[in-house]
Amino acid sequence: MAKCYVCGKTTKVGRSVTFSGERNPRLFKANLHRVKAVLEDGTVKRIYVCTKCLKAGKVVKAVKFS
């Protein structure tokens, strides 16, 4: 199962409630993206990061050289 490399966010289990009050199990999946990032030690690696961490600037994306 995929997990955010920065904050550890992963899939959560909950219930969906219908109009009649019936409860059914469902999954709340984290919005994860696979990005090429520069890690703390300077290496470049593909990691899964949630969009919240991407928008907050907690990840430095690797730059493409052509």
Secondary structure, DSSP 8 states (H G I E B T S, - for coil): ----TTT----EEEEEE-TT--EEEEEE---EEEEEEE-TTS-EEEEEEEHHHHHHT-SEE-----
